[in-house]
Amino acid sequence: MATEVTNNEPVLMFNDKKYIISELHDDAKVIVALLQGLEQDLAQAKIQHDRLLLAKEGYTSRLEQVIDKDPNEVEAEPVVDTPTEDG
C-alpha cells in the first residue's frame, strides 16, 4: 500500500490500482488511516529496536571489559586537572 498526491488529491496505490482517497467509502478511508498509522508505528518500532540493539552491544562490550576483574579491586578515581589561578 502506498499513497501519493496527484493534482492535490491524495491517491492510494493498492493491488496495482490507484484510488482517490476522498472518493473511497468511509469504511475504506478509516482502514487506510489505520494502515498509515500502523506504518508509522512500525517505523518507530524499528528505531526502538535499533536503539535497543545498540545498547545491548554497548553493555556486552562493557561486560567483556569487566568480566574478569577481581571483585575486590578498587578502581582509582580519575585524576582531573583543574586550572590554577596562574593559568
NUPA-388744 format. One record per residue: residue number from 1; y, z, x of N, C-alpha, C in turn. Coordinates in nm, 2 decimals. Layout:
! residues N
@nuvo = NUM | n_c2 = Y | n_c3 = Z | n_c1 = X | ca_c2 = Y | ca_c3 = Z | ca_c1 = X | c_c2 = Y | c_c3 = Z | c_c1 = X
...
//
This chain:
! residues 87
@nuvo = 1 | n_c2 = -0.12 | n_c3 = 0.00 | n_c1 = 0.08 | ca_c2 = 0.00 | ca_c3 = 0.00 | ca_c1 = 0.00 | c_c2 = 0.12 | c_c3 = 0.00 | c_c1 = 0.09
@nuvo = 2 | n_c2 = 0.21 | n_c3 = -0.09 | n_c1 = 0.06 | ca_c2 = 0.34 | ca_c3 = -0.09 | ca_c1 = 0.14 | c_c2 = 0.45 | c_c3 = -0.12 | c_c1 = 0.04
@nuvo = 3 | n_c2 = 0.57 | n_c3 = -0.07 | n_c1 = 0.07 | ca_c2 = 0.68 | ca_c3 = -0.10 | ca_c1 = -0.01 | c_c2 = 0.79 | c_c3 = -0.17 | c_c1 = 0.08
@nuvo = 4 | n_c2 = 0.87 | n_c3 = -0.25 | n_c1 = 0.02 | ca_c2 = 0.98 | ca_c3 = -0.32 | ca_c1 = 0.08 | c_c2 = 1.09 | c_c3 = -0.34 | c_c1 = -0.02
@nuvo = 5 | n_c2 = 1.20 | n_c3 = -0.38 | n_c1 = 0.03 | ca_c2 = 1.32 | ca_c3 = -0.41 | ca_c1 = -0.06 | c_c2 = 1.35 | c_c3 = -0.56 | c_c1 = -0.05
@nuvo = 6 | n_c2 = 1.35 | n_c3 = -0.62 | n_c1 = -0.17 | ca_c2 = 1.38 | ca_c3 = -0.76 | ca_c1 = -0.18 | c_c2 = 1.49 | c_c3 = -0.78 | c_c1 = -0.29
@nuvo = 7 | n_c2 = 1.60 | n_c3 = -0.84 | n_c1 = -0.25 | ca_c2 = 1.71 | ca_c3 = -0.86 | ca_c1 = -0.34 | c_c2 = 1.75 | c_c3 = -0.72 | c_c1 = -0.41
@nuvo = 8 | n_c2 = 1.76 | n_c3 = -0.62 | n_c1 = -0.32 | ca_c2 = 1.79 | ca_c3 = -0.49 | ca_c1 = -0.37 | c_c2 = 1.70 | c_c3 = -0.42 | c_c1 = -0.46
@nuvo = 9 | n_c2 = 1.58 | n_c3 = -0.48 | n_c1 = -0.48 | ca_c2 = 1.48 | ca_c3 = -0.42 | ca_c1 = -0.57 | c_c2 = 1.36 | c_c3 = -0.38 | c_c1 = -0.48
@nuvo = 10 | n_c2 = 1.32 | n_c3 = -0.25 | n_c1 = -0.49 | ca_c2 = 1.20 | ca_c3 = -0.20 | ca_c1 = -0.42 | c_c2 = 1.08 | c_c3 = -0.28 | c_c1 = -0.47
@nuvo = 11 | n_c2 = 1.00 | n_c3 = -0.33 | n_c1 = -0.38 | ca_c2 = 0.88 | ca_c3 = -0.41 | ca_c1 = -0.41 | c_c2 = 0.76 | c_c3 = -0.34 | c_c1 = -0.35
@nuvo = 12 | n_c2 = 0.65 | n_c3 = -0.33 | n_c1 = -0.43 | ca_c2 = 0.53 | ca_c3 = -0.27 | ca_c1 = -0.39 | c_c2 = 0.43 | c_c3 = -0.38 | c_c1 = -0.35
@nuvo = 13 | n_c2 = 0.37 | n_c3 = -0.38 | n_c1 = -0.23 | ca_c2 = 0.27 | ca_c3 = -0.47 | ca_c1 = -0.20 | c_c2 = 0.14 | c_c3 = -0.40 | c_c1 = -0.21
@nuvo = 14 | n_c2 = 0.05 | n_c3 = -0.44 | n_c1 = -0.31 | ca_c2 = -0.07 | ca_c3 = -0.37 | ca_c1 = -0.34 | c_c2 = -0.18 | c_c3 = -0.47 | c_c1 = -0.37
@nuvo = 15 | n_c2 = -0.29 | n_c3 = -0.46 | n_c1 = -0.30 | ca_c2 = -0.40 | ca_c3 = -0.56 | ca_c1 = -0.31 | c_c2 = -0.35 | c_c3 = -0.70 | c_c1 = -0.30
@nuvo = 16 | n_c2 = -0.27 | n_c3 = -0.73 | n_c1 = -0.20 | ca_c2 = -0.22 | ca_c3 = -0.86 | ca_c1 = -0.17 | c_c2 = -0.13 | c_c3 = -0.92 | c_c1 = -0.28
@nuvo = 17 | n_c2 = -0.08 | n_c3 = -0.84 | n_c1 = -0.36 | ca_c2 = 0.01 | ca_c3 = -0.88 | ca_c1 = -0.46 | c_c2 = 0.14 | c_c3 = -0.80 | c_c1 = -0.46
@nuvo = 18 | n_c2 = 0.25 | n_c3 = -0.87 | n_c1 = -0.49 | ca_c2 = 0.38 | ca_c3 = -0.80 | ca_c1 = -0.49 | c_c2 = 0.42 | c_c3 = -0.76 | c_c1 = -0.64
@nuvo = 19 | n_c2 = 0.47 | n_c3 = -0.63 | n_c1 = -0.65 | ca_c2 = 0.51 | ca_c3 = -0.58 | ca_c1 = -0.78 | c_c2 = 0.65 | c_c3 = -0.52 | c_c1 = -0.76
@nuvo = 20 | n_c2 = 0.74 | n_c3 = -0.56 | n_c1 = -0.85 | ca_c2 = 0.87 | ca_c3 = -0.50 | ca_c1 = -0.85 | c_c2 = 0.86 | c_c3 = -0.36 | c_c1 = -0.91
@nuvo = 21 | n_c2 = 0.89 | n_c3 = -0.26 | n_c1 = -0.84 | ca_c2 = 0.86 | ca_c3 = -0.12 | ca_c1 = -0.89 | c_c2 = 0.93 | c_c3 = -0.09 | c_c1 = -1.02
@nuvo = 22 | n_c2 = 1.05 | n_c3 = -0.13 | n_c1 = -1.03 | ca_c2 = 1.13 | ca_c3 = -0.10 | ca_c1 = -1.16 | c_c2 = 1.06 | c_c3 = -0.16 | c_c1 = -1.28
@nuvo = 23 | n_c2 = 0.98 | n_c3 = -0.26 | n_c1 = -1.26 | ca_c2 = 0.91 | ca_c3 = -0.32 | ca_c1 = -1.37 | c_c2 = 0.77 | c_c3 = -0.27 | c_c1 = -1.40
@nuvo = 24 | n_c2 = 0.73 | n_c3 = -0.17 | n_c1 = -1.32 | ca_c2 = 0.59 | ca_c3 = -0.11 | ca_c1 = -1.35 | c_c2 = 0.60 | c_c3 = -0.02 | c_c1 = -1.46
@nuvo = 25 | n_c2 = 0.48 | n_c3 = 0.01 | n_c1 = -1.52 | ca_c2 = 0.46 | ca_c3 = 0.11 | ca_c1 = -1.62 | c_c2 = 0.50 | c_c3 = 0.25 | c_c1 = -1.56
@nuvo = 26 | n_c2 = 0.55 | n_c3 = 0.34 | n_c1 = -1.64 | ca_c2 = 0.59 | ca_c3 = 0.47 | ca_c1 = -1.59 | c_c2 = 0.48 | c_c3 = 0.54 | c_c1 = -1.52
@nuvo = 27 | n_c2 = 0.35 | n_c3 = 0.53 | n_c1 = -1.57 | ca_c2 = 0.24 | ca_c3 = 0.59 | ca_c1 = -1.50 | c_c2 = 0.22 | c_c3 = 0.54 | c_c1 = -1.36
@nuvo = 28 | n_c2 = 0.24 | n_c3 = 0.41 | n_c1 = -1.35 | ca_c2 = 0.22 | ca_c3 = 0.34 | ca_c1 = -1.22 | c_c2 = 0.34 | c_c3 = 0.39 | c_c1 = -1.12
@nuvo = 29 | n_c2 = 0.46 | n_c3 = 0.40 | n_c1 = -1.18 | ca_c2 = 0.57 | ca_c3 = 0.45 | ca_c1 = -1.09 | c_c2 = 0.54 | c_c3 = 0.59 | c_c1 = -1.04
@nuvo = 30 | n_c2 = 0.49 | n_c3 = 0.67 | n_c1 = -1.13 | ca_c2 = 0.46 | ca_c3 = 0.81 | ca_c1 = -1.08 | c_c2 = 0.35 | c_c3 = 0.81 | c_c1 = -0.97
@nuvo = 31 | n_c2 = 0.25 | n_c3 = 0.73 | n_c1 = -0.99 | ca_c2 = 0.14 | ca_c3 = 0.72 | ca_c1 = -0.89 | c_c2 = 0.20 | c_c3 = 0.66 | c_c1 = -0.76
@nuvo = 32 | n_c2 = 0.29 | n_c3 = 0.56 | n_c1 = -0.76 | ca_c2 = 0.35 | ca_c3 = 0.51 | ca_c1 = -0.64 | c_c2 = 0.43 | c_c3 = 0.62 | c_c1 = -0.57
@nuvo = 33 | n_c2 = 0.50 | n_c3 = 0.70 | n_c1 = -0.65 | ca_c2 = 0.58 | ca_c3 = 0.80 | ca_c1 = -0.59 | c_c2 = 0.49 | c_c3 = 0.91 | c_c1 = -0.52
@nuvo = 34 | n_c2 = 0.38 | n_c3 = 0.94 | n_c1 = -0.59 | ca_c2 = 0.28 | ca_c3 = 1.04 | ca_c1 = -0.54 | c_c2 = 0.22 | c_c3 = 0.98 | c_c1 = -0.41
@nuvo = 35 | n_c2 = 0.18 | n_c3 = 0.86 | n_c1 = -0.41 | ca_c2 = 0.13 | ca_c3 = 0.80 | ca_c1 = -0.29 | c_c2 = 0.23 | c_c3 = 0.79 | c_c1 = -0.17
@nuvo = 36 | n_c2 = 0.35 | n_c3 = 0.77 | n_c1 = -0.20 | ca_c2 = 0.46 | ca_c3 = 0.77 | ca_c1 = -0.10 | c_c2 = 0.47 | c_c3 = 0.91 | c_c1 = -0.04
@nuvo = 37 | n_c2 = 0.47 | n_c3 = 1.01 | n_c1 = -0.13 | ca_c2 = 0.47 | ca_c3 = 1.15 | ca_c1 = -0.08 | c_c2 = 0.35 | c_c3 = 1.18 | c_c1 = 0.00
@nuvo = 38 | n_c2 = 0.24 | n_c3 = 1.13 | n_c1 = -0.03 | ca_c2 = 0.12 | ca_c3 = 1.16 | ca_c1 = 0.05 | c_c2 = 0.13 | c_c3 = 1.10 | c_c1 = 0.19
@nuvo = 39 | n_c2 = 0.18 | n_c3 = 0.98 | n_c1 = 0.19 | ca_c2 = 0.20 | ca_c3 = 0.91 | ca_c1 = 0.32 | c_c2 = 0.30 | c_c3 = 0.99 | c_c1 = 0.41
@nuvo = 40 | n_c2 = 0.40 | n_c3 = 1.05 | n_c1 = 0.35 | ca_c2 = 0.49 | ca_c3 = 1.14 | ca_c1 = 0.43 | c_c2 = 0.41 | c_c3 = 1.27 | c_c1 = 0.47
@nuvo = 41 | n_c2 = 0.33 | n_c3 = 1.32 | n_c1 = 0.38 | ca_c2 = 0.26 | ca_c3 = 1.44 | ca_c1 = 0.42 | c_c2 = 0.16 | c_c3 = 1.41 | c_c1 = 0.53
@nuvo = 42 | n_c2 = 0.10 | n_c3 = 1.29 | n_c1 = 0.53 | ca_c2 = 0.00 | ca_c3 = 1.26 | ca_c1 = 0.64 | c_c2 = 0.08 | c_c3 = 1.24 | c_c1 = 0.77
@nuvo = 43 | n_c2 = 0.19 | n_c3 = 1.18 | n_c1 = 0.77 | ca_c2 = 0.27 | ca_c3 = 1.17 | ca_c1 = 0.89 | c_c2 = 0.31 | c_c3 = 1.31 | c_c1 = 0.95
@nuvo = 44 | n_c2 = 0.35 | n_c3 = 1.40 | n_c1 = 0.86 | ca_c2 = 0.38 | ca_c3 = 1.53 | ca_c1 = 0.90 | c_c2 = 0.26 | c_c3 = 1.60 | c_c1 = 0.96
@nuvo = 45 | n_c2 = 0.14 | n_c3 = 1.58 | n_c1 = 0.89 | ca_c2 = 0.02 | ca_c3 = 1.64 | ca_c1 = 0.94 | c_c2 = -0.02 | c_c3 = 1.59 | c_c1 = 1.07
@nuvo = 46 | n_c2 = 0.01 | n_c3 = 1.46 | n_c1 = 1.10 | ca_c2 = -0.02 | ca_c3 = 1.41 | ca_c1 = 1.23 | c_c2 = 0.06 | c_c3 = 1.47 | c_c1 = 1.34
@nuvo = 47 | n_c2 = 0.19 | n_c3 = 1.49 | n_c1 = 1.31 | ca_c2 = 0.28 | ca_c3 = 1.56 | ca_c1 = 1.40 | c_c2 = 0.23 | c_c3 = 1.70 | c_c1 = 1.43
@nuvo = 48 | n_c2 = 0.20 | n_c3 = 1.77 | n_c1 = 1.32 | ca_c2 = 0.15 | ca_c3 = 1.91 | ca_c1 = 1.34 | c_c2 = 0.02 | c_c3 = 1.91 | c_c1 = 1.42
@nuvo = 49 | n_c2 = -0.07 | n_c3 = 1.81 | n_c1 = 1.39 | ca_c2 = -0.20 | ca_c3 = 1.80 | ca_c1 = 1.47 | c_c2 = -0.17 | c_c3 = 1.78 | c_c1 = 1.61
@nuvo = 50 | n_c2 = -0.08 | n_c3 = 1.69 | n_c1 = 1.64 | ca_c2 = -0.05 | ca_c3 = 1.66 | ca_c1 = 1.78 | c_c2 = 0.01 | c_c3 = 1.78 | c_c1 = 1.85
@nuvo = 51 | n_c2 = 0.10 | n_c3 = 1.85 | n_c1 = 1.78 | ca_c2 = 0.16 | ca_c3 = 1.97 | ca_c1 = 1.84 | c_c2 = 0.06 | c_c3 = 2.08 | c_c1 = 1.87
@nuvo = 52 | n_c2 = -0.04 | n_c3 = 2.10 | n_c1 = 1.77 | ca_c2 = -0.14 | ca_c3 = 2.20 | ca_c1 = 1.79 | c_c2 = -0.23 | c_c3 = 2.16 | c_c1 = 1.91
@nuvo = 53 | n_c2 = -0.26 | n_c3 = 2.03 | n_c1 = 1.92 | ca_c2 = -0.35 | ca_c3 = 1.98 | ca_c1 = 2.04 | c_c2 = -0.28 | c_c3 = 2.01 | c_c1 = 2.17
@nuvo = 54 | n_c2 = -0.15 | n_c3 = 1.98 | n_c1 = 2.17 | ca_c2 = -0.07 | ca_c3 = 2.01 | ca_c1 = 2.29 | c_c2 = -0.07 | c_c3 = 2.16 | c_c1 = 2.33
@nuvo = 55 | n_c2 = -0.05 | n_c3 = 2.24 | n_c1 = 2.23 | ca_c2 = -0.05 | ca_c3 = 2.39 | ca_c1 = 2.25 | c_c2 = -0.19 | c_c3 = 2.43 | c_c1 = 2.30
@nuvo = 56 | n_c2 = -0.29 | n_c3 = 2.38 | n_c1 = 2.24 | ca_c2 = -0.43 | ca_c3 = 2.41 | ca_c1 = 2.29 | c_c2 = -0.45 | c_c3 = 2.37 | c_c1 = 2.43
@nuvo = 57 | n_c2 = -0.40 | n_c3 = 2.25 | n_c1 = 2.47 | ca_c2 = -0.42 | ca_c3 = 2.21 | ca_c1 = 2.61 | c_c2 = -0.34 | c_c3 = 2.30 | c_c1 = 2.70
@nuvo = 58 | n_c2 = -0.22 | n_c3 = 2.35 | n_c1 = 2.66 | ca_c2 = -0.14 | ca_c3 = 2.44 | ca_c1 = 2.74 | c_c2 = -0.21 | c_c3 = 2.57 | c_c1 = 2.76
@nuvo = 59 | n_c2 = -0.27 | n_c3 = 2.63 | n_c1 = 2.65 | ca_c2 = -0.34 | ca_c3 = 2.75 | ca_c1 = 2.66 | c_c2 = -0.47 | c_c3 = 2.74 | c_c1 = 2.74
@nuvo = 60 | n_c2 = -0.53 | n_c3 = 2.63 | n_c1 = 2.73 | ca_c2 = -0.65 | ca_c3 = 2.60 | ca_c1 = 2.81 | c_c2 = -0.62 | c_c3 = 2.60 | c_c1 = 2.96
@nuvo = 61 | n_c2 = -0.51 | n_c3 = 2.53 | n_c1 = 2.99 | ca_c2 = -0.47 | ca_c3 = 2.52 | ca_c1 = 3.13 | c_c2 = -0.43 | c_c3 = 2.66 | c_c1 = 3.18
@nuvo = 62 | n_c2 = -0.36 | n_c3 = 2.74 | n_c1 = 3.10 | ca_c2 = -0.32 | ca_c3 = 2.87 | ca_c1 = 3.15 | c_c2 = -0.45 | c_c3 = 2.96 | c_c1 = 3.16
@nuvo = 63 | n_c2 = -0.55 | n_c3 = 2.94 | n_c1 = 3.07 | ca_c2 = -0.67 | ca_c3 = 3.02 | ca_c1 = 3.09 | c_c2 = -0.74 | c_c3 = 2.99 | c_c1 = 3.22
@nuvo = 64 | n_c2 = -0.74 | n_c3 = 2.86 | n_c1 = 3.25 | ca_c2 = -0.81 | ca_c3 = 2.82 | ca_c1 = 3.38 | c_c2 = -0.74 | c_c3 = 2.88 | c_c1 = 3.50
@nuvo = 65 | n_c2 = -0.61 | n_c3 = 2.91 | n_c1 = 3.49 | ca_c2 = -0.54 | ca_c3 = 2.97 | ca_c1 = 3.60 | c_c2 = -0.57 | c_c3 = 3.12 | c_c1 = 3.61
@nuvo = 66 | n_c2 = -0.59 | n_c3 = 3.19 | n_c1 = 3.50 | ca_c2 = -0.61 | ca_c3 = 3.33 | ca_c1 = 3.50 | c_c2 = -0.75 | c_c3 = 3.39 | c_c1 = 3.48
@nuvo = 67 | n_c2 = -0.84 | n_c3 = 3.30 | n_c1 = 3.44 | ca_c2 = -0.98 | ca_c3 = 3.35 | ca_c1 = 3.40 | c_c2 = -1.05 | c_c3 = 3.43 | c_c1 = 3.51
@nuvo = 68 | n_c2 = -1.03 | n_c3 = 3.39 | n_c1 = 3.64 | ca_c2 = -1.10 | ca_c3 = 3.46 | ca_c1 = 3.74 | c_c2 = -1.01 | c_c3 = 3.57 | c_c1 = 3.81
@nuvo = 69 | n_c2 = -0.90 | n_c3 = 3.60 | n_c1 = 3.76 | ca_c2 = -0.82 | ca_c3 = 3.71 | ca_c1 = 3.82 | c_c2 = -0.88 | c_c3 = 3.84 | c_c1 = 3.80
@nuvo = 70 | n_c2 = -0.86 | n_c3 = 3.93 | n_c1 = 3.89 | ca_c2 = -0.90 | ca_c3 = 4.07 | ca_c1 = 3.88 | c_c2 = -0.82 | c_c3 = 4.13 | c_c1 = 3.77
@nuvo = 71 | n_c2 = -0.89 | n_c3 = 4.19 | n_c1 = 3.67 | ca_c2 = -0.82 | ca_c3 = 4.26 | ca_c1 = 3.56 | c_c2 = -0.73 | c_c3 = 4.37 | c_c1 = 3.61
@nuvo = 72 | n_c2 = -0.76 | n_c3 = 4.43 | n_c1 = 3.72 | ca_c2 = -0.68 | ca_c3 = 4.54 | ca_c1 = 3.77 | c_c2 = -0.56 | c_c3 = 4.50 | c_c1 = 3.86
@nuvo = 73 | n_c2 = -0.56 | n_c3 = 4.37 | n_c1 = 3.89 | ca_c2 = -0.45 | ca_c3 = 4.32 | ca_c1 = 3.97 | c_c2 = -0.32 | c_c3 = 4.32 | c_c1 = 3.89
@nuvo = 74 | n_c2 = -0.21 | n_c3 = 4.38 | n_c1 = 3.96 | ca_c2 = -0.08 | ca_c3 = 4.38 | ca_c1 = 3.90 | c_c2 = 0.00 | c_c3 = 4.27 | c_c1 = 3.96
@nuvo = 75 | n_c2 = 0.06 | n_c3 = 4.20 | n_c1 = 3.87 | ca_c2 = 0.15 | ca_c3 = 4.09 | ca_c1 = 3.92 | c_c2 = 0.28 | c_c3 = 4.14 | c_c1 = 3.96
@nuvo = 76 | n_c2 = 0.33 | n_c3 = 4.09 | n_c1 = 4.07 | ca_c2 = 0.46 | ca_c3 = 4.13 | ca_c1 = 4.12 | c_c2 = 0.57 | c_c3 = 4.07 | c_c1 = 4.03
@nuvo = 77 | n_c2 = 0.67 | n_c3 = 4.14 | n_c1 = 4.01 | ca_c2 = 0.79 | ca_c3 = 4.09 | ca_c1 = 3.93 | c_c2 = 0.85 | c_c3 = 3.98 | c_c1 = 4.01
@nuvo = 78 | n_c2 = 0.89 | n_c3 = 3.87 | n_c1 = 3.95 | ca_c2 = 0.96 | ca_c3 = 3.76 | ca_c1 = 4.03 | c_c2 = 1.09 | c_c3 = 3.81 | c_c1 = 4.08
@nuvo = 79 | n_c2 = 1.12 | n_c3 = 3.77 | n_c1 = 4.20 | ca_c2 = 1.25 | ca_c3 = 3.80 | ca_c1 = 4.26 | c_c2 = 1.36 | c_c3 = 3.71 | c_c1 = 4.22
@nuvo = 80 | n_c2 = 1.46 | n_c3 = 3.76 | n_c1 = 4.16 | ca_c2 = 1.57 | ca_c3 = 3.68 | ca_c1 = 4.12 | c_c2 = 1.69 | c_c3 = 3.70 | c_c1 = 4.20
@nuvo = 81 | n_c2 = 1.74 | n_c3 = 3.60 | n_c1 = 4.26 | ca_c2 = 1.86 | ca_c3 = 3.61 | ca_c1 = 4.34 | c_c2 = 1.98 | c_c3 = 3.62 | c_c1 = 4.25
@nuvo = 82 | n_c2 = 2.06 | n_c3 = 3.73 | n_c1 = 4.28 | ca_c2 = 2.18 | ca_c3 = 3.75 | ca_c1 = 4.20 | c_c2 = 2.30 | c_c3 = 3.73 | c_c1 = 4.29
@nuvo = 83 | n_c2 = 2.40 | n_c3 = 3.66 | n_c1 = 4.24 | ca_c2 = 2.52 | ca_c3 = 3.64 | ca_c1 = 4.33 | c_c2 = 2.59 | c_c3 = 3.77 | c_c1 = 4.36
@nuvo = 84 | n_c2 = 2.65 | n_c3 = 3.78 | n_c1 = 4.48 | ca_c2 = 2.73 | ca_c3 = 3.89 | ca_c1 = 4.51 | c_c2 = 2.87 | c_c3 = 3.86 | c_c1 = 4.49
@nuvo = 85 | n_c2 = 2.95 | n_c3 = 3.96 | n_c1 = 4.51 | ca_c2 = 3.10 | ca_c3 = 3.94 | ca_c1 = 4.50 | c_c2 = 3.15 | c_c3 = 3.84 | c_c1 = 4.60
@nuvo = 86 | n_c2 = 3.08 | n_c3 = 3.83 | n_c1 = 4.72 | ca_c2 = 3.12 | ca_c3 = 3.74 | ca_c1 = 4.82 | c_c2 = 3.10 | c_c3 = 3.60 | c_c1 = 4.79
@nuvo = 87 | n_c2 = 3.00 | n_c3 = 3.57 | n_c1 = 4.70 | ca_c2 = 2.97 | ca_c3 = 3.44 | ca_c1 = 4.65 | c_c2 = 2.85 | c_c3 = 3.40 | c_c1 = 4.71
//
